[in-house]
Amino acid sequence: MHTTTALLANAAPPQLLPARQLMAFTLASHILLVPFGVALPCITLLMHHRGLCRGDDVALKLARRWSAVMAVQFAIGVVTGTVLSFEFGLLWPGMMGRWGDVFGLGFGVEAWAFFLEAVLIAIYLYGWRRLKPWTHFWLGLPLPLAALLGAFGIIAANSWMNTPQGFTLDVAGTPVDVNVRQALFTPMFGPEYWHFAVAMFLTAGYVVAGVYAVGLLRGRRDRYHRLGFALPFTVAAILTPIQLVLGDSIARSVFHKQPIKFAATEVVWKTDTHVPEYIFGRLHPDGTVSGGLRIPQLDSILAGFKPSTRVTGLSSVPPEDRPTATQATIVHWAFDVMVTIGSLLILLALWYAWYWWRHRDLPRSRWFYRCAAVAGIACLVAVECGWITTEVGRQPWIVYGHMRVSEAVTATGAGSLWMMFAVVVVVYVAIFASFLTVLLKMRTRWRIADESAASATAPQAPETDTPYGPRGQPLPTVTGAVPGERHGRTPGDAS
C-alpha cells in the first residue's frame, strides 16, 4: 500500500488517490446489497410458489416476510446506487465526457430496470391478501426479470470498460460511428454476466440460509426454520458447481482478451511456457515471487490445457501500461481468496447432497450448520474479491487500452475529495446501522408474533407478520412436506 501511495503521489494528480478511495468505498459498500436486490426476489417467489402449490401457510409466511426484507433492502440500495451514479460523473468526468455516448446505454438500461423494479416491488407488497393468490404470484413474476435486467445494464457497462469496442476514433481521438449492439455485447460481456448473476443467487441463497442455520443451532428446530433454511440453501448448493465452471470460463476469457490482467492475477512476470501456479505469494518489483505455494507448470495447464501454453507476462508491456507489483499482489490475493471460498463451498454443497441422497433428510450435524452459517459471510467476501480482481487488475486503465484512470479523474482538489470521502463514510455507517436496526426490529416483532400464536393464550390479529397495509383474514392452517420432515424427525435432533 505504501508503494502504491508513493507512485500515485509522484506520477499522478494528487486528487487521484482520494477519488479512487471514495469510489472503492462506495462500490464495496453497495456490492454487499446487490445479491439481495438481484436474487432475493426470485428466492421469495420460489417460496411463494411452493406455498400456493402445496397450500403451505408456513411457506407463504416466509415469502411475505422475505418480501418485506426485500423492500427495505431495495430502499437502502436506492441510496447507495444513486451515490455511485453521481460519482461516475463527479469523479471521472474525463471518461464520461469522452466515452459516455458509447457505453452509457448500459447505465440507461439499468435506470429503466430500477424504476420497473420499484413499481413491481410496490405491487407485490400491496398484493398480499388483496389479490387472488395466483394473480398476486403472476404479477410478482416479472420482478426477478427486472432485477436481472438491471444487472445486465451494469455488467454491459463494466465489460465494455474491460474490452471496449463498437466505435471508431476520428483524427482528434473522439469516438464516432457508435455501434450500439457491439458496445453492449462485448467479448467479456457473456462470461462476466453469467458469472456475476450466478454469484448473486449463490450469495443470497447462502446468506438467507445462514440466518436460519443460526436459528437451528440455537434450538429453533420448528418447521419454519427448517423450510427457511432448506429452500435457499438448496438453490445455492445447486448453483455452486455451476459457478465453478463459469469461474473457469471467465478466467480463460481474461487470458485471451486481457492478457496483462491475467498476468497480474497469476503474478506472471515473464512471458513463457510451462508457467507455474502460485497460490498466494507476493510479487516484487524485480519480478520475483516470495511466499505462497508454487505448483510447477499448472498455470499454463489451466490457461490452455497443456504445459506448453504460452502465458503473457507483465514485463511484456511498459511499466506505465501495467499494474504495479503491489496492485498485482492485491489482485492475486483477491483471486485466490475467491477461488478458495468457492472450493470450500463445493465441499459444503457435496456434504449436503450426499446426506440428502442417503437419508432424504437435512443434515443433523451441528458442524454442518456452523459451516452453513459462515458460508453466507464467506460469499460476501468472495463477491468483494471478485470486484477487486476485475477493477484493480485493469489498472492503470479506466477504459482498457484507451484511457488511463489518471486521465479521467476530476480536477477538484484533493482536500475537497478527502472531505467528501469522510462525509460519505459517516453517512454510510449511519445508513447501514439503520438498515440492521430495522431488520432486527422486524425479526423481533415476527418472533414475538410467532411465540404468541404458538402459546394460543389469546386470539391473534390476522396477518400480524405483514408490515404494510390493512389486515386481511388469516390463511387456513395446513401442513406441507419439507426436506428433513419425515417419520416425525427434525433436522438437528441428533446434534
C-alpha positions in Angstrom: 0.0 0.0 0.0 2.9 2.4 0.8 4.3 1.6 -2.7 1.0 2.4 -4.4 0.6 5.7 -2.4 4.2 6.8 -3.3 3.6 6.1 -7.0 0.4 8.0 -7.1 1.9 10.9 -5.3 4.9 11.1 -7.6 3.4 10.3 -11.0 -0.3 11.2 -10.8 -2.6 14.1 -10.0 -3.0 14.5 -6.2 -6.7 14.1 -6.4 -6.4 10.6 -7.9 -5.9 8.8 -4.6 -8.9 10.2 -2.8 -11.1 9.8 -5.9 -10.1 6.1 -6.1 -10.6 5.6 -2.4 -14.0 7.2 -2.4 -15.1 5.2 -5.4 -13.7 2.0 -4.0 -15.5 2.5 -0.6 -18.9 3.3 -2.2 -18.7 0.4 -4.6 -17.6 -2.0 -1.9 -20.5 -0.9 0.3 -23.1 -1.1 -2.5 -22.0 -4.5 -3.7 -22.9 -6.0 -0.4 -26.6 -5.2 -1.1 -26.6 -6.3 -4.8 -27.0 -10.1 -4.2 -30.3 -9.4 -2.4 -31.5 -7.0 -5.0 -30.8 -9.4 -7.8 -31.6 -12.8 -6.3 -33.9 -12.3 -3.3 -37.0 -11.6 -5.5 -36.5 -15.0 -7.2 -35.9 -16.9 -4.0 -39.0 -15.2 -2.5 -41.2 -16.2 -5.4 -39.9 -19.8 -5.3 -41.1 -19.9 -1.7 -44.3 -18.2 -2.7 -44.9 -20.8 -5.4 -44.3 -23.6 -3.0 -46.8 -22.1 -0.6 -49.5 -21.8 -3.3 -48.9 -25.2 -4.8 -48.9 -27.1 -1.5 -51.3 -24.9 0.4 -48.5 -24.3 2.8 -49.1 -21.4 5.2 -45.5 -21.6 6.6 -44.1 -21.1 3.1 -46.4 -18.1 2.5 -45.4 -16.6 5.8 -41.7 -16.9 4.8 -42.4 -15.4 1.4 -44.3 -12.4 3.0 -41.5 -11.7 5.4 -38.8 -12.0 2.8 -40.7 -9.6 0.6 -40.6 -7.1 3.5 -36.8 -7.5 3.8 -36.6 -7.2 0.0 -38.4 -3.8 0.2 -36.1 -2.5 2.9 -33.0 -3.6 1.1 -34.2 -2.0 -2.1 -34.7 1.3 -0.3 -31.1 1.2 1.0 -29.8 0.1 -2.4 -31.5 3.2 -3.9 -29.3 5.4 -1.8 -26.0 3.7 -2.3 -26.7 3.1 -6.0 -27.6 6.7 -6.6 -24.4 7.9 -4.9 -22.4 5.6 -7.3 -24.2 7.1 -10.3 -23.3 10.6 -9.3 -19.7 9.6 -8.6 -19.2 8.5 -12.2 -19.8 12.0 -13.4 -18.3 13.9 -10.5 -15.1 11.9 -10.0 -14.4 10.7 -13.6 -15.6 13.5 -15.9 -12.9 12.6 -18.4 -14.3 9.2 -19.0 -17.9 10.2 -19.1 -17.3 13.2 -21.3 -15.4 11.3 -23.9 -16.9 7.8 -23.8 -20.4 8.3 -22.3 -22.1 8.2 -25.7 -20.5 4.8 -26.4 -21.2 2.8 -23.2 -23.8 5.0 -21.5 -26.7 2.9 -22.8 -25.8 0.2 -20.2 -26.5 2.7 -17.4 -29.7 3.7 -19.2 -30.9 0.1 -19.2 -30.1 -0.2 -15.5 -32.0 3.0 -14.7 -35.1 1.7 -16.5 -34.8 -1.6 -14.8 -34.5 0.2 -11.4 -37.8 2.1 -12.0 -39.6 -1.0 -13.2 -38.3 -3.0 -10.2 -39.6 -0.3 -7.8 -43.1 -0.4 -9.3 -43.1 -4.2 -9.2 -42.0 -4.4 -5.6 -44.8 -2.0 -4.6 -47.4 -4.1 -6.5 -46.0 -7.3 -4.9 -46.1 -5.9 -1.4 -49.6 -4.4 -1.8 -51.0 -7.6 -3.3 -50.6 -9.7 -0.2 -54.2 -10.8 0.6 -55.7 -8.1 -1.5 -55.4 -10.0 -4.8 -56.3 -13.5 -5.7 -53.4 -15.8 -4.7 -52.3 -16.8 -8.2 -53.0 -13.4 -9.6 -50.7 -11.9 -7.0 -48.0 -14.5 -7.8 -48.1 -13.9 -11.6 -47.9 -10.1 -11.0 -44.7 -10.7 -9.0 -43.1 -13.0 -11.5 -41.6 -10.1 -13.6 -39.7 -8.9 -10.6 -36.7 -11.2 -10.9 -36.6 -10.4 -14.6 -36.4 -6.7 -13.8 -33.6 -7.4 -11.3 -31.6 -9.4 -13.9 -32.2 -6.6 -16.4 -30.6 -4.1 -14.1 -27.6 -6.4 -13.7 -27.5 -6.7 -17.5 -27.0 -2.9 -17.8 -24.3 -2.6 -15.2 -22.3 -5.6 -16.5 -22.7 -4.3 -20.1 -21.0 -1.1 -19.0 -18.3 -2.8 -17.0 -17.5 -5.3 -19.6 -17.2 -2.5 -22.2 -14.6 -0.8 -19.9 -12.7 -4.1 -19.9 -12.9 -4.9 -23.6 -14.1 -1.6 -25.4 -15.5 -1.9 -28.9 -18.3 -0.6 -31.0 -16.8 2.7 -32.1 -14.2 4.3 -34.3 -11.9 7.2 -33.5 -11.6 10.3 -35.6 -8.4 12.2 -36.1 -8.9 14.0 -32.8 -9.3 10.7 -30.9 -13.0 11.2 -30.4 -15.2 8.1 -30.6 -17.6 8.2 -33.6 -19.8 5.8 -35.5 -21.1 4.0 -32.4 -22.4 0.5 -32.9 -24.8 0.0 -30.0 -25.0 -3.8 -30.3 -21.2 -4.2 -30.3 -20.9 -1.7 -27.4 -23.4 -3.7 -25.3 -22.3 -7.2 -26.2 -18.5 -7.0 -25.9 -16.2 -10.1 -25.7 -16.3 -10.1 -21.9 -20.0 -9.5 -21.5 -21.2 -13.1 -21.6 -18.6 -14.5 -19.2 -18.9 -11.6 -16.8 -22.7 -11.5 -16.8 -23.3 -15.2 -16.1 -20.6 -15.4 -13.6 -22.0 -12.3 -11.8 -25.6 -13.4 -11.9 -24.9 -16.9 -10.6 -22.7 -15.4 -7.9 -25.6 -13.1 -6.8 -28.0 -16.1 -6.5 -25.5 -18.2 -4.8 -24.6 -15.5 -2.3 -28.2 -14.6 -1.5 -29.0 -18.2 -1.0 -26.2 -18.9 1.4 -26.8 -15.7 3.4 -30.6 -16.3 3.8 -30.0 -19.9 4.7 -27.3 -18.9 7.1 -29.8 -16.8 9.1 -32.0 -19.9 9.7 -28.9 -22.1 10.3 -28.1 -19.9 13.3 -31.7 -20.4 14.4 -31.4 -24.2 14.1 -28.1 -24.1 16.1 -29.9 -22.2 18.8 -32.5 -24.9 19.1 -35.3 -23.4 17.0 -35.9 -26.6 15.1 -39.5 -25.9 14.1 -40.8 -26.3 10.5 -40.5 -22.5 9.9 -36.7 -22.6 10.4 -36.2 -25.9 8.5 -38.1 -24.6 5.5 -36.4 -21.2 5.7 -33.1 -23.0 5.6 -33.8 -25.7 3.1 -35.1 -23.8 0.1 -32.4 -21.1 -0.2 -29.6 -23.5 0.7 -30.8 -25.9 -2.0 -30.7 -23.2 -4.6 -27.2 -22.1 -3.6 -25.9 -25.7 -3.4 -27.2 -26.5 -6.9 -25.5 -23.3 -8.3 -22.2 -23.8 -6.5 -20.7 -26.3 -9.0 -22.1 -24.3 -11.9 -20.3 -21.3 -10.6 -17.0 -23.3 -10.6 -17.4 -23.9 -14.3 -18.4 -20.3 -15.0 -15.4 -19.1 -13.0 -13.1 -21.2 -15.1 -14.7 -19.8 -18.2 -14.3 -16.2 -17.3 -10.6 -16.8 -16.2 -9.9 -18.3 -19.6 -11.7 -15.3 -21.3 -9.4 -12.9 -19.4 -6.4 -15.0 -20.5 -7.4 -14.4 -24.2 -8.9 -10.9 -24.1 -6.9 -9.2 -21.3 -3.6 -11.0 -21.1 -2.0 -8.3 -18.8 -4.8 -8.6 -16.3 -4.4 -12.3 -16.4 -0.7 -11.9 -15.7 -1.4 -9.7 -12.7 -4.0 -12.2 -11.4 -1.5 -15.1 -11.6 1.6 -12.9 -10.8 3.3 -13.9 -14.1 6.3 -11.6 -14.7 7.9 -13.0 -17.9 6.2 -14.3 -21.0 6.9 -18.0 -21.1 5.6 -21.6 -21.4 5.4 -24.2 -18.6 4.5 -21.3 -16.2 4.0 -22.3 -12.5 0.9 -21.5 -10.5 1.4 -19.6 -7.3 -1.2 -20.0 -4.6 -1.0 -16.7 -2.7 2.6 -15.3 -2.6 3.8 -11.8 -3.2 5.2 -10.2 -6.4 8.2 -7.9 -6.1 9.1 -5.1 -8.5 12.0 -7.2 -9.9 9.6 -9.9 -10.9 10.4 -12.4 -8.2 7.6 -14.0 -6.1 8.1 -14.8 -2.4 5.9 -16.9 -0.2 2.9 -18.9 -1.3 2.7 -22.4 -2.7 4.4 -22.9 -6.1 3.0 -25.7 -8.3 5.1 -26.2 -11.5 3.5 -25.8 -14.9 0.0 -25.6 -13.5 -0.7 -22.0 -14.7 0.0 -23.0 -18.3 -2.2 -26.1 -18.0 -5.1 -24.2 -16.5 -4.8 -21.5 -19.2 -4.5 -23.7 -22.3 -4.9 -27.3 -21.1 -1.2 -28.1 -21.7 2.1 -27.2 -20.2 3.4 -25.7 -23.5 0.7 -22.9 -23.3 2.4 -19.6 -23.6 1.3 -17.1 -20.9 1.9 -13.4 -21.4 3.9 -11.7 -18.6 3.7 -8.3 -17.0 7.1 -7.3 -18.3 5.9 -7.6 -21.9 4.4 -4.1 -21.7 5.9 -0.8 -20.4 5.6 -0.2 -16.7 3.1 2.7 -17.3 0.7 0.2 -19.1 0.5 -2.5 -16.4 -0.5 -2.8 -12.7 2.3 -2.2 -10.2 3.8 -5.1 -8.3 1.7 -4.2 -5.3 -1.5 -3.9 -7.3 -0.8 -7.3 -8.9 -0.3 -8.8 -5.5 -3.6 -7.4 -4.4 -5.4 -8.8 -7.4 -3.6 -12.2 -7.0 -4.7 -12.5 -3.3 -8.2 -11.4 -4.1 -8.5 -14.0 -6.8 -7.0 -16.8 -4.6 -9.3 -15.9 -1.7 -12.3 -16.1 -4.1 -11.2 -19.4 -5.5 -10.6 -20.8 -2.0 -14.0 -19.8 -0.8 -15.6 -21.3 -3.9 -13.7 -24.6 -3.4 -14.9 -24.9 0.2 -18.5 -24.2 -0.8 -18.2 -27.1 -3.3 -17.4 -29.3 -0.3 -20.3 -28.0 1.7 -22.7 -28.5 -1.2 -21.4 -32.1 -1.7 -21.9 -32.7 2.0 -25.5 -31.5 1.7 -26.2 -33.5 -1.4 -24.6 -36.7 0.0 -26.6 -36.6 3.2 -29.9 -35.9 1.3 -29.2 -38.7 -1.2 -28.5 -41.2 1.7 -31.2 -40.1 4.1 -33.7 -37.9 2.2 -33.3 -35.5 5.1 -31.4 -32.4 6.1 -28.0 -33.0 7.7 -28.1 -33.3 11.5 -24.5 -32.4 12.3 -24.1 -29.1 14.2 -20.8 -28.6 12.3 -22.8 -28.6 9.0 -25.0 -25.8 10.3 -22.0 -23.9 11.6 -20.4 -24.1 8.2 -23.7 -23.1 6.6 -23.9 -20.0 8.9 -20.4 -19.0 7.9 -21.0 -19.7 4.2 -23.1 -16.5 3.7 -20.4 -14.2 5.1 -17.8 -16.1 3.0 -19.8 -15.5 -0.1 -19.9 -11.7 0.6 -16.2 -11.7 1.0 -15.9 -13.6 -2.4 -18.1 -11.0 -4.1 -15.8 -8.2 -2.8 -12.8 -10.2 -4.0 -14.3 -10.6 -7.4 -14.7 -6.9 -7.9 -11.2 -6.2 -6.7 -9.9 -8.7 -9.3 -12.0 -7.0 -12.0 -11.2 -3.4 -11.2 -7.7 -3.4 -9.8 -6.5 -5.9 -12.4 -7.5 -3.4 -15.2 -5.1 -0.8 -13.8 -3.9 1.7 -14.9 -6.7 1.8 -17.5 -10.2 3.0 -16.8 -11.1 2.2 -20.5 -8.8 -0.7 -21.3 -6.1 0.3 -23.7 -7.7 3.7 -24.5 -7.8 5.9 -21.3 -5.9 5.8 -18.1 -7.5 6.4 -14.7 -5.3 9.5 -14.2 -6.6 11.0 -17.5 -10.3 10.6 -16.4 -10.1 12.0 -12.8 -11.8 15.2 -11.8 -9.9 18.5 -11.4 -11.4 19.0 -7.9 -8.8 19.5 -5.2 -7.6 16.5 -3.2 -8.6 18.2 0.1 -12.2 18.6 -1.0 -12.3 14.9 -2.1 -10.9 13.7 1.2 -13.6 15.8 3.0 -16.3 14.3 0.8 -14.9 10.8 1.5 -15.1 11.4 5.2 -18.7 12.6 4.9 -19.7 9.6 2.8 -18.2 7.2 5.3 -20.2 8.8 8.2 -23.4 8.7 6.1 -22.9 5.1 5.0 -22.2 3.9 8.6 -25.5 5.6 9.6 -27.4 4.1 6.7 -26.1 0.5 7.3 -26.7 0.9 11.1 -30.3 1.9 10.4 -30.7 -1.0 7.9 -29.5 -3.5 10.5 -31.7 -1.9 13.2 -34.8 -2.2 11.0 -34.1 -5.8 10.2 -33.5 -6.7 13.9 -36.7 -4.9 14.9 -38.7 -6.8 12.2 -37.1 -10.1 13.4 -38.1 -9.4 17.0 -41.6 -8.4 16.1 -42.1 -11.6 14.0 -40.6 -13.8 16.7 -43.0 -12.3 19.3 -45.9 -12.8 16.9 -44.9 -16.5 16.4 -44.5 -17.1 20.1 -47.9 -15.5 20.9 -49.5 -17.6 18.1 -47.9 -20.8 19.4 -49.0 -20.2 23.0 -52.6 -19.7 21.9 -53.3 -17.8 25.1 -55.2 -15.0 23.3 -56.8 -14.5 19.9 -54.3 -13.2 17.4 -54.9 -10.4 14.9 -54.8 -11.8 11.4 -51.6 -11.3 9.3 -49.6 -9.8 12.2 -46.4 -10.5 10.3 -47.3 -8.4 7.3 -45.7 -4.9 7.8 -47.8 -2.9 5.3 -51.5 -2.1 4.6 -54.8 -3.2 6.1 -55.2 -6.6 7.7 -56.9 -9.5 6.0 -58.2 -12.9 7.1 -55.7 -15.5 8.2 -54.9 -18.3 5.9 -56.1 -21.8 6.7 -53.5 -23.8 8.6 -52.1 -26.7 6.6 -49.0 -28.8 6.8 -46.9 -29.4 3.8 -43.9 -31.6 3.4 -40.4 -30.2 3.7 -37.0 -31.9 3.4 -36.0 -33.2 6.7 -39.5 -33.8 8.0 -40.4 -37.5 7.8 -41.4 -40.1 10.4 -41.6 -37.2 12.9 -37.9 -36.4 12.7 -36.4 -32.9 12.9 -33.1 -32.0 11.3 -30.6 -31.4 14.0 -32.3 -33.7 16.6 -29.1 -35.7 16.8 -27.0 -32.5 17.1 
